[in-house]
Amino acid sequence: MPNHVHLVVSLAYNAPLLVETLQRIKGYTALQANKLLGRTGQFWQRETYDHIVRSGEEMQRIIAYVLNNPVKAGLVDTWEQWPHTYWAEP
């Protein structure tokens, strides 16, 4: 999406906490984006929304929502056309 990011992730049992993982992702991507844009300073908003997925059915619903978000926004006709979607089968 042009103004936000959706991630669906599964962290390994011994992985850092979600908050630490998000800090690392946001820190790295902010640095890279600011380099590309020729700027410095805050890139991401401080807020995040995270949600623990509790069932396979809920996971399917969330993945469908994320994949179809650019379609709903009118940016593409099908989710496969959105060039920034990365889908890796578990």
VMD Tcl script that builds the backbone (N, CA, C; Angstrom):
set m [mol new atoms 270]
animate dup $m
set s [atomselect $m all]
$s set {name element resname resid chain x y z} {
  {N N MET 1 A 0.840 -1.177 0.000}
  {CA C MET 1 A 0.000 0.000 0.000}
  {C C MET 1 A 0.886 1.242 0.000}
  {N N PRO 2 A 0.432 2.306 -0.581}
  {CA C PRO 2 A 1.257 3.509 -0.654}
  {C C PRO 2 A 1.531 4.160 0.700}
  {N N ASN 3 A 0.661 3.970 1.684}
  {CA C ASN 3 A 0.839 4.694 2.935}
  {C C ASN 3 A 0.880 3.813 4.179}
  {N N HIS 4 A 0.918 2.496 4.002}
  {CA C HIS 4 A 1.059 1.605 5.151}
  {C C HIS 4 A 1.493 0.222 4.690}
  {N N VAL 5 A 1.821 -0.621 5.648}
  {CA C VAL 5 A 2.319 -1.960 5.355}
  {C C VAL 5 A 1.541 -2.967 6.176}
  {N N HIS 6 A 1.242 -4.095 5.558}
  {CA C HIS 6 A 0.658 -5.226 6.277}
  {C C HIS 6 A 1.684 -6.351 6.280}
  {N N LEU 7 A 1.877 -6.970 7.420}
  {CA C LEU 7 A 2.743 -8.141 7.527}
  {C C LEU 7 A 1.987 -9.242 8.243}
  {N N VAL 8 A 2.093 -10.443 7.743}
  {CA C VAL 8 A 1.607 -11.618 8.456}
  {C C VAL 8 A 2.840 -12.483 8.651}
  {N N VAL 9 A 3.229 -12.658 9.892}
  {CA C VAL 9 A 4.469 -13.375 10.192}
  {C C VAL 9 A 4.230 -14.446 11.238}
  {N N SER 10 A 5.076 -15.427 11.191}
  {CA C SER 10 A 5.104 -16.463 12.221}
  {C C SER 10 A 6.516 -16.463 12.787}
  {N N LEU 11 A 6.632 -16.182 14.052}
  {CA C LEU 11 A 7.946 -16.120 14.679}
  {C C LEU 11 A 8.323 -17.484 15.248}
  {N N ALA 12 A 9.587 -17.829 15.093}
  {CA C ALA 12 A 10.094 -19.077 15.661}
  {C C ALA 12 A 10.009 -19.027 17.182}
  {N N TYR 13 A 9.969 -20.165 17.795}
  {CA C TYR 13 A 9.836 -20.267 19.248}
  {C C TYR 13 A 10.914 -19.463 19.972}
  {N N ASN 14 A 12.141 -19.505 19.474}
  {CA C ASN 14 A 13.254 -18.814 20.150}
  {C C ASN 14 A 13.559 -17.447 19.538}
  {N N ALA 15 A 12.665 -16.919 18.724}
  {CA C ALA 15 A 12.864 -15.614 18.090}
  {C C ALA 15 A 12.732 -14.500 19.126}
  {N N PRO 16 A 13.298 -13.335 18.813}
  {CA C PRO 16 A 13.070 -12.185 19.695}
  {C C PRO 16 A 11.575 -11.880 19.792}
  {N N LEU 17 A 11.194 -11.149 20.807}
  {CA C LEU 17 A 9.791 -10.769 20.974}
  {C C LEU 17 A 9.306 -9.995 19.758}
  {N N LEU 18 A 8.006 -10.020 19.523}
  {CA C LEU 18 A 7.424 -9.323 18.382}
  {C C LEU 18 A 7.800 -7.846 18.387}
  {N N VAL 19 A 7.743 -7.198 19.534}
  {CA C VAL 19 A 8.062 -5.771 19.612}
  {C C VAL 19 A 9.502 -5.521 19.153}
  {N N GLU 20 A 10.423 -6.399 19.523}
  {CA C GLU 20 A 11.823 -6.252 19.097}
  {C C GLU 20 A 11.964 -6.500 17.607}
  {N N THR 21 A 11.265 -7.495 17.101}
  {CA C THR 21 A 11.304 -7.802 15.674}
  {C C THR 21 A 10.780 -6.624 14.866}
  {N N LEU 22 A 9.666 -6.035 15.304}
  {CA C LEU 22 A 9.110 -4.876 14.599}
  {C C LEU 22 A 10.057 -3.685 14.654}
  {N N GLN 23 A 10.704 -3.476 15.790}
  {CA C GLN 23 A 11.663 -2.378 15.909}
  {C C GLN 23 A 12.801 -2.545 14.904}
  {N N ARG 24 A 13.274 -3.775 14.758}
  {CA C ARG 24 A 14.361 -4.037 13.809}
  {C C ARG 24 A 13.900 -3.808 12.370}
  {N N ILE 25 A 12.728 -4.315 12.039}
  {CA C ILE 25 A 12.192 -4.152 10.680}
  {C C ILE 25 A 11.979 -2.676 10.377}
  {N N LYS 26 A 11.326 -1.969 11.302}
  {CA C LYS 26 A 11.043 -0.559 11.079}
  {C C LYS 26 A 12.318 0.279 11.036}
  {N N GLY 27 A 13.277 -0.041 11.874}
  {CA C GLY 27 A 14.535 0.698 11.875}
  {C C GLY 27 A 15.286 0.531 10.568}
  {N N TYR 28 A 15.410 -0.702 10.110}
  {CA C TYR 28 A 16.139 -0.968 8.870}
  {C C TYR 28 A 15.425 -0.353 7.673}
  {N N THR 29 A 14.115 -0.572 7.567}
  {CA C THR 29 A 13.389 -0.057 6.405}
  {C C THR 29 A 13.334 1.468 6.411}
  {N N ALA 30 A 13.245 2.084 7.582}
  {CA C ALA 30 A 13.254 3.546 7.661}
  {C C ALA 30 A 14.586 4.094 7.164}
  {N N LEU 31 A 15.675 3.480 7.573}
  {CA C LEU 31 A 16.998 3.916 7.128}
  {C C LEU 31 A 17.113 3.816 5.612}
  {N N GLN 32 A 16.691 2.689 5.055}
  {CA C GLN 32 A 16.786 2.483 3.611}
  {C C GLN 32 A 15.865 3.432 2.842}
  {N N ALA 33 A 14.640 3.601 3.323}
  {CA C ALA 33 A 13.690 4.500 2.649}
  {C C ALA 33 A 14.186 5.942 2.695}
  {N N ASN 34 A 14.687 6.363 3.844}
  {CA C ASN 34 A 15.204 7.729 3.956}
  {C C ASN 34 A 16.403 7.949 3.026}
  {N N LYS 35 A 17.248 6.931 2.876}
  {CA C LYS 35 A 18.367 7.047 1.930}
  {C C LYS 35 A 17.838 7.255 0.515}
  {N N LEU 36 A 16.858 6.438 0.121}
  {CA C LEU 36 A 16.277 6.550 -1.220}
  {C C LEU 36 A 15.617 7.911 -1.441}
  {N N LEU 37 A 15.000 8.435 -0.397}
  {CA C LEU 37 A 14.279 9.701 -0.503}
  {C C LEU 37 A 15.162 10.913 -0.243}
  {N N GLY 38 A 16.413 10.670 0.159}
  {CA C GLY 38 A 17.327 11.768 0.442}
  {C C GLY 38 A 16.911 12.586 1.645}
  {N N ARG 39 A 16.443 11.924 2.674}
  {CA C ARG 39 A 16.001 12.650 3.865}
  {C C ARG 39 A 16.438 11.921 5.125}
  {N N THR 40 A 16.169 12.511 6.262}
  {CA C THR 40 A 16.469 11.892 7.549}
  {C C THR 40 A 15.261 12.073 8.449}
  {N N GLY 41 A 15.332 11.455 9.604}
  {CA C GLY 41 A 14.269 11.630 10.590}
  {C C GLY 41 A 13.274 10.484 10.584}
  {N N GLN 42 A 12.232 10.678 11.346}
  {CA C GLN 42 A 11.218 9.643 11.526}
  {C C GLN 42 A 10.555 9.311 10.193}
  {N N PHE 43 A 10.430 8.032 9.927}
  {CA C PHE 43 A 9.775 7.570 8.708}
  {C C PHE 43 A 8.439 6.917 9.038}
  {N N TRP 44 A 8.450 6.007 9.984}
  {CA C TRP 44 A 7.238 5.275 10.369}
  {C C TRP 44 A 6.535 5.970 11.527}
  {N N GLN 45 A 5.218 5.818 11.576}
  {CA C GLN 45 A 4.484 6.253 12.755}
  {C C GLN 45 A 4.871 5.353 13.919}
  {N N ARG 46 A 4.756 5.858 15.110}
  {CA C ARG 46 A 5.141 5.083 16.289}
  {C C ARG 46 A 4.165 3.951 16.589}
  {N N GLU 47 A 2.943 4.111 16.172}
  {CA C GLU 47 A 1.929 3.109 16.490}
  {C C GLU 47 A 2.026 1.886 15.585}
  {N N THR 48 A 1.604 0.768 16.105}
  {CA C THR 48 A 1.445 -0.451 15.316}
  {C C THR 48 A 0.175 -1.137 15.786}
  {N N TYR 49 A -0.321 -2.010 14.964}
  {CA C TYR 49 A -1.457 -2.829 15.357}
  {C C TYR 49 A -1.033 -4.264 15.160}
  {N N ASP 50 A -0.984 -5.006 16.247}
  {CA C ASP 50 A -0.655 -6.415 16.103}
  {C C ASP 50 A -1.801 -7.251 16.649}
  {N N HIS 51 A -1.866 -8.454 16.164}
  {CA C HIS 51 A -2.974 -9.337 16.515}
  {C C HIS 51 A -2.467 -10.772 16.506}
  {N N ILE 52 A -2.773 -11.514 17.522}
  {CA C ILE 52 A -2.417 -12.933 17.579}
  {C C ILE 52 A -3.502 -13.722 16.865}
  {N N VAL 53 A -3.095 -14.527 15.910}
  {CA C VAL 53 A -4.029 -15.350 15.147}
  {C C VAL 53 A -4.237 -16.646 15.922}
  {N N ARG 54 A -5.493 -16.975 16.161}
  {CA C ARG 54 A -5.803 -18.096 17.038}
  {C C ARG 54 A -6.348 -19.331 16.336}
  {N N SER 55 A -6.572 -19.254 15.034}
  {CA C SER 55 A -7.089 -20.432 14.330}
  {C C SER 55 A -6.707 -20.351 12.855}
  {N N GLY 56 A -6.757 -21.491 12.194}
  {CA C GLY 56 A -6.488 -21.532 10.765}
  {C C GLY 56 A -7.499 -20.724 9.975}
  {N N GLU 57 A -8.749 -20.753 10.418}
  {CA C GLU 57 A -9.808 -19.992 9.740}
  {C C GLU 57 A -9.534 -18.493 9.832}
  {N N GLU 58 A -9.122 -18.046 11.008}
  {CA C GLU 58 A -8.800 -16.631 11.191}
  {C C GLU 58 A -7.586 -16.242 10.340}
  {N N MET 59 A -6.607 -17.133 10.264}
  {CA C MET 59 A -5.422 -16.873 9.445}
  {C C MET 59 A -5.813 -16.703 7.978}
  {N N GLN 60 A -6.673 -17.546 7.480}
  {CA C GLN 60 A -7.129 -17.432 6.086}
  {C C GLN 60 A -7.841 -16.108 5.846}
  {N N ARG 61 A -8.679 -15.698 6.792}
  {CA C ARG 61 A -9.404 -14.437 6.669}
  {C C ARG 61 A -8.439 -13.255 6.640}
  {N N ILE 62 A -7.442 -13.263 7.513}
  {CA C ILE 62 A -6.478 -12.169 7.595}
  {C C ILE 62 A -5.618 -12.106 6.335}
  {N N ILE 63 A -5.158 -13.246 5.863}
  {CA C ILE 63 A -4.343 -13.271 4.649}
  {C C ILE 63 A -5.152 -12.762 3.462}
  {N N ALA 64 A -6.412 -13.181 3.351}
  {CA C ALA 64 A -7.270 -12.697 2.260}
  {C C ALA 64 A -7.434 -11.177 2.354}
  {N N TYR 65 A -7.613 -10.661 3.547}
  {CA C TYR 65 A -7.747 -9.208 3.740}
  {C C TYR 65 A -6.483 -8.488 3.273}
  {N N VAL 66 A -5.327 -8.972 3.705}
  {CA C VAL 66 A -4.060 -8.331 3.358}
  {C C VAL 66 A -3.824 -8.385 1.848}
  {N N LEU 67 A -4.042 -9.548 1.248}
  {CA C LEU 67 A -3.808 -9.686 -0.191}
  {C C LEU 67 A -4.752 -8.799 -1.003}
  {N N ASN 68 A -5.980 -8.652 -0.549}
  {CA C ASN 68 A -6.969 -7.896 -1.313}
  {C C ASN 68 A -7.020 -6.412 -0.961}
  {N N ASN 69 A -6.196 -5.964 -0.038}
  {CA C ASN 69 A -6.188 -4.556 0.355}
  {C C ASN 69 A -5.915 -3.614 -0.820}
  {N N PRO 70 A -4.925 -3.880 -1.689}
  {CA C PRO 70 A -4.708 -2.997 -2.839}
  {C C PRO 70 A -5.873 -3.028 -3.838}
  {N N VAL 71 A -6.559 -4.156 -3.918}
  {CA C VAL 71 A -7.730 -4.261 -4.798}
  {C C VAL 71 A -8.845 -3.375 -4.255}
  {N N LYS 72 A -9.099 -3.499 -2.957}
  {CA C LYS 72 A -10.141 -2.695 -2.319}
  {C C LYS 72 A -9.846 -1.198 -2.438}
  {N N ALA 73 A -8.572 -0.837 -2.430}
  {CA C ALA 73 A -8.174 0.566 -2.547}
  {C C ALA 73 A -8.238 1.053 -4.000}
  {N N GLY 74 A -8.532 0.152 -4.933}
  {CA C GLY 74 A -8.647 0.536 -6.336}
  {C C GLY 74 A -7.324 0.708 -7.052}
  {N N LEU 75 A -6.262 0.138 -6.497}
  {CA C LEU 75 A -4.932 0.287 -7.089}
  {C C LEU 75 A -4.649 -0.746 -8.172}
  {N N VAL 76 A -5.293 -1.905 -8.070}
  {CA C VAL 76 A -5.148 -2.987 -9.045}
  {C C VAL 76 A -6.479 -3.724 -9.150}
  {N N ASP 77 A -6.602 -4.556 -10.178}
  {CA C ASP 77 A -7.830 -5.336 -10.343}
  {C C ASP 77 A -7.788 -6.657 -9.585}
  {N N THR 78 A -6.597 -7.247 -9.455}
  {CA C THR 78 A -6.435 -8.498 -8.711}
  {C C THR 78 A -5.205 -8.384 -7.826}
  {N N TRP 79 A -5.175 -9.139 -6.743}
  {CA C TRP 79 A -4.047 -9.028 -5.817}
  {C C TRP 79 A -2.739 -9.427 -6.480}
  {N N GLU 80 A -2.798 -10.314 -7.469}
  {CA C GLU 80 A -1.578 -10.755 -8.140}
  {C C GLU 80 A -0.907 -9.616 -8.913}
  {N N GLN 81 A -1.646 -8.592 -9.262}
  {CA C GLN 81 A -1.093 -7.447 -9.999}
  {C C GLN 81 A -0.313 -6.484 -9.101}
  {N N TRP 82 A -0.522 -6.554 -7.798}
  {CA C TRP 82 A 0.172 -5.627 -6.895}
  {C C TRP 82 A 1.640 -6.039 -6.804}
  {N N PRO 83 A 2.572 -5.192 -7.258}
  {CA C PRO 83 A 3.976 -5.606 -7.356}
  {C C PRO 83 A 4.695 -5.747 -6.009}
  {N N HIS 84 A 4.075 -5.298 -4.941}
  {CA C HIS 84 A 4.748 -5.314 -3.638}
  {C C HIS 84 A 4.257 -6.431 -2.727}
  {N N THR 85 A 3.496 -7.351 -3.267}
  {CA C THR 85 A 3.029 -8.489 -2.482}
  {C C THR 85 A 4.065 -9.583 -2.519}
  {N N TYR 86 A 4.388 -10.097 -1.353}
  {CA C TYR 86 A 5.262 -11.254 -1.244}
  {C C TYR 86 A 4.496 -12.324 -0.519}
  {N N TRP 87 A 4.351 -13.454 -1.135}
  {CA C TRP 87 A 3.585 -14.548 -0.540}
  {C C TRP 87 A 4.483 -15.784 -0.543}
  {N N ALA 88 A 4.795 -16.283 0.644}
  {CA C ALA 88 A 5.596 -17.494 0.780}
  {C C ALA 88 A 4.762 -18.549 1.488}
  {N N GLU 89 A 4.544 -19.643 0.821}
  {CA C GLU 89 A 3.802 -20.740 1.442}
  {C C GLU 89 A 4.597 -21.260 2.644}
  {N N PRO 90 A 3.900 -21.540 3.738}
  {CA C PRO 90 A 4.617 -22.071 4.917}
  {C C PRO 90 A 5.176 -23.451 4.675}
}
mol reanalyze $m
mol bondsrecalc $m
mol representation Tube
mol addrep $m
